[in-house]
Amino acid sequence: MRVLAISLKGRPQYQNYISDGYLEDLCLSSVLHDVGKVAISDAILLKPDKLTREEFTRIKDQPAWAATPCAKVDKELNARAS
């Protein structure tokens, strides 16, 4: 993530958008990109065959499962900063 963000920061259209702070936040938060997978069983994640409709729906819902705990952490951190 860091290499990609630094590369983009070097492009004129992103120089004013990607600050050092933004880059650091982006790199730190990138480790959470699949946090929603904890709600999906290994039987689905590791399935070598085609997923059923229900399994695929479960995979697509992963971002929603990740949003709740991430929002709670964000709320707690903001409360501490106040």
Buried (B, 14 or more C-beta within 10 A) or exposed (E): EEEEBEEBBEEEEEEEEBEEEEBEEBBEEEEEEEBBBEBBEEEBEEEEEEEEEEBEEBEEEBEEBBEEBBEEEEEEEEEEEE
